[in-house]
């Protein structure tokens, strides 16, 4: 019985440490997120011969700051550039997806070699 209590206590301590790390992990600043999103937009413009203006930044925000999003590390920046929505990981800046006007969607799985860091 004593071993079980010790194991459960250790498990609980590990879970608390992991959640605490996720909660305290810094996210990208707004300027960094916009810079990375602009770089991804330039890449798509060049690869697909598009002409979206990367200097026309409309808005940017981080998804809801809920306990579950923080604990699971599921936070993302959404940046809108010239009508195109670009989602990137809020911690690493990795590309998630790009949503074009008229519902065109480009994900990292479509062209993984385009969005390498």
C-alpha positions, 0 to 999 in steps of 0.5 A, spaced: 500 500 500 505 504 501 509 503 494 502 505 491 501 511 494 509 513 493 508 511 485 501 515 485 505 521 488 510 521 483 506 520 478 502 526 480 508 530 481 510 529 474 504 531 471 504 537 475 511 539 472 509 537 465 503 542 465 507 547 469 512 547 463 507 548 458 504 553 462 510 557 462 513 556 455 513 563 452 510 564 445 512 568 439 510 575 440 506 579 435 511 582 431 515 575 430 508 571 428 507 577 423 514 576 420 514 568 420 507 569 416 509 574 411 515 569 410 510 563 409 506 568 404 512 570 400 514 562 399 507 561 397 507 567 392 513 565 389 511 557 388 504 558 386 506 565 382 500 569 386 500 576 387 498 577 394 501 583 398 505 581 404 505 588 406 497 589 407 497 586 414 490 586 417 490 583 423 493 577 428 491 574 434 492 568 438 487 563 439 483 562 446 488 562 452 484 556 456 487 551 460 486 546 455 490 549 450 496 551 454 496 544 457 496 541 451 501 546 447 495 547 442 496 554 441 496 558 434 497 565 431 492 567 426 495 572 422 491 575 416 495 578 410 491 581 404 485 577 405 489 570 406 489 567 413 495 564 416 495 559 422 502 558 425 504 554 431 505 560 437 511 556 440 515 554 434 512 558 428 511 552 424 506 553 419 500 549 420 495 552 414 493 557 410 486 559 408 485 563 401 479 567 399 474 563 396 475 557 401 482 555 398 486 551 403 493 549 403 496 545 409 503 543 411 502 536 409 500 539 401 507 541 401 512 540 407 518 542 403 516 549 402 515 550 409 522 548 412 525 552 418 
